[in-house]
């Protein structure tokens, strides 16, 4: 049994999703909740990416909580953060949506102003919820959002990768290597079962984006942060969303290619170092990004 509650651990989350417990979730990967006492506050739900965990959203969550006065809810997506992940067998997009919806509902119970945001797959889920869930009535924050997959080696385009992942080939290509590696906050690699669910989600968000235009734009405020050297999530998908959004309500924080900020590093205030080894670089533009969010939040 876990001897004590970990910092800001969201214990009620385990009561709703029985496949998680304090015992089977890794120390750095647990769901988090940060609530101010007393009066109603603005709230934000922050969603982590594919293969990683709520740890990656913690620095941004703490900024929203301590500097901007928000209540903060950081769910753990099904099949993530486990001590024994079992190859993410049984992972389902609908369950990810349920995880995020639970967090939104928890936020609604304490606030009338609900924003949502996330990293990579979490950003894709956030855009989806911002488009379809009326309870999300605030802004949408996209950090390296995977609205489309970037081109890869051998000339495989993001679109082709999405098509392949939606088919039975995802299972055939999955080498089932162990997911637990040296990084305490993410799995060792992206499991193709999970990637197939992301491809399904991208298909759904593509349809949603296609329903907006300059004449009938996406109505919510959007803050997007993306690195120009991202080789995982295609930055052009963010540009397309910007083109069908209300221009005065869209803030695009582009990190120049020269900074070399990798996909997941966009949300990291500090580097991830384990046993003396650098595993993930921090974003050198993190504070500037937070300052941009502060300005955006007050528009």
N, C-alpha and C positions, 0 to 999 in steps of 0.2 A: 504494500500500500504506500502511496505517496504520503510522506510525513507531514507536509504542510502545503498550504495553498501557495502557488507561485504568483509572482507579482501581477496583479490585475487579471488573474485567471477567471474566465467566465464559466462558473460552475453550472449555472442554469442551462448552458448550452449542451452539456452532457446529458441533462435530463430530457432534452428534446431529441437528441441524436444518439441513440444507445450504442451505435458502433464506435463511439468515442468515450473515453473515460480518462480520469487523471492518471490511471495506471498504464494505459496503452499508448498515450501520446507523449512524444519525446519532449524533453525539458524545454527546449527553445521554441517549440512549435505549437503551443497550446493556443486556444482562442482567448481573446482579450476583450475586456470591457473597462472603460474609464468613464465614470459618471460623476458629475458635480452634485453635491447635496442641494436639496431645496428647490429653488425656482426653476422654471422651465428654461431650457437652453436650446440652442440650435444643436443638431446632431449630424454626424457623418458616419456612414458605414464604409469601411475600407476592406477591400478584398484582395487576397494574395494571388500569386500566379501559379501556373501549372508546375508541379514538382516542388514548389517551395512552401512557405508557411506564413502565419501571421507575423512572425519576426520581421519579415521584410517590410511590413507596413507600420511597424512600431514607431520609428522615428517621426514619420509623417503624422501618425496618430497622436503622439505626444505633443507635437507642435499645435495641432488643432485643439488639443485639450488644454495645454498650459498657456499658450500664447493667444489663441483665438476664442477660448472659452466654450468650445463644443463638448458635448457628450460624444464618446467614440465607441464604436462597436466593430470588432475585427473577427469575423467568423473563420472557422477552419473548414475547408472544403473536403467533402467525402473522399476517403482513401488517401488523404495527405497527412503528413506529420506523425505517422505511426511508427512505433518501434519495430513492428513486424508488418510491413506493407503488403506482403503476399502478391507482389506484382500488380498492385492496384486492380485485382480481379473484382468484377462487379461494379466498377465505376460507372456512373450514369450522370449525364448532363442534367436530367430532371432533379436529381438529388442535389447537385450544386445550386440549382435555382432555389430549391427548398432551403438550403443553408443560408443563402443570401436573403431570401424572403423572411426567414425567422429573425435575422439581424435587423432588417427594415422594420418589422413589427415591434421588436423590442425598442427601437429608437422612437417609433411613433408613440409608445406608451409614456414617453418622457418629454416629447417635443412635438411641435407642430410644423417645424421646418427641417426637412430631411434631405440631406445631400448624400451622394454616393460616389465612390471612386475606387480605383484599384490598379494593380500592376499586371500588365500582360493579359493573361486569361481573366484575371480579376477586373481589368479595365474593360474587356469585352463584355463580361457579365454586368458590369456597372452601366455601360451604355445600353445594354438590353433592358435592364431594370428601369433605367431612366426613361426609356421609350415606352414601356408597357405597363409599369406599375404607378398608378396615380398617387400612391403614398410618397413616392420620391418627388417632392415638389420644390427641391432646392437645386443646387448645381451638380454637374457631373464632372469628376476629376479623373483624367485618363493619364496614366503613367506607363509609357511604352506599351500602350494598349494594342493587343493583337487583333485588330479589326481585319487584318489580312496578314498572311505569312510572307516574309521576305523571300526572294529568290535564293536558291542554295547551290551547292556544288553540282557539277555536270550539267548546268543549264536548267535544272529543275525549277520551274517557277513556283511561286507561292500558290497560285491557283491549282496547278497540277498536284502539288503536295496535298492540298486540301481534298482534292478528288480521291487520291489514293488512300488517304487516311479514313475517308468515309466508307471504304469498301472492306471486304474480308481480308485484303492484303495487309492491313494494319496488324492483324493477329499473326499472319505468316511472317512478317518482317520483324516482329518483336523477338529480341534475343533472350528475354527473360533473365538478364543479368541482375545481380543484387542491387536493390535501390538504395540501401543504406551505405553511405560512404563516409568520407572524413568531414564533410560539412554538417555541422549539427543542426542547421536550419533549413536544409533542403535535401531532396533525394539526389543520388549520384548522377542520374540522367533522367530525361523525360521518357516516361513509359508510353508506348504507342497506344495502349488502351485509353490513357488519358488524352493523348494527342488527338485520337479519333473523336472524342467528345468535344474537344476544342474546335475541330473542323466542322462538326455539326453546328456548334454555336455560331461560328463565323458565317455559315450559310444562312442562319436565321437573322443575324445582324445585317448581312448584305441585303436581305429582303427589306428589313426595316429602313436602312439607309436609302434604298431605292425609292422609298415612298416619300422622301423629302426632296425639296427643290428650293431654288432661290425664291420662288413665288410662295411655296409652302414649306418654310424651313423647320428644322428641328428646333423646338421652342425653348429648350432649357439652356441656361448658362453652361458653358463648357470651358474647363481649363485643361489643356493638353500639354504634357511634357514629354519630349521624345528626343533621343539622340540621333544625330544625322549619320552615325556610323553603326546604328542598330542593324544587325544581320539576322534578327529573329522576327521582329514585327515590322511590317512595311510602313514607313513613314508616309507614303503617298496615300494610304487609307485615311490617315488623319487629315491630310490636305483635302481629300474628297469630302470628309465630314464637315470640315470648315467651310467648304464651298456651298453646303446646303444647310448651314446654320445661320442664326442671326449674327451678323458680323460684329455688331457692337457688344455682343454677349460671349464672344469666343476669344479666348486668350491662348496663344500658342507659344510655349516656352521651348524653343529649339536649342539644343546643346550642340555647338559646332563640332564638326568631325575631328578637328584638331585636338579636342579634349580626350578623345578615345574612350568615351564612356560606353560601356557595354550595356546590353539590354536590361538586365536586372539591377545593375548598379545605379540606375537613375534614382532609385528610392533610398539608397543607402547613405546615411550621414557619416557613418564610420565604416572602415573596411572590416571584412570578416576575416579574422585570423584565428587559426586553431592549431594548437601544438607548435606554435612558432611559424606556421606556414600561412602565407597570404592566399586566401581562397577567393575572395571577391573584393575588388577595389571599391572605394567610396566614390560618390559623385562630387567632384570638386566644385560644382555649381549648386550644391544642395541648398546652401543658405540663400543664394540668389533666387533659387526656385521657390523657396518658402516666402521670401519677400514678395515675389510676384504673386503668390497665392494670397498673401495678406492684402495686397492692392486689389486683386481680382475679387476677393470676398467682400470688399467694401463698396464695390461698384453698385 
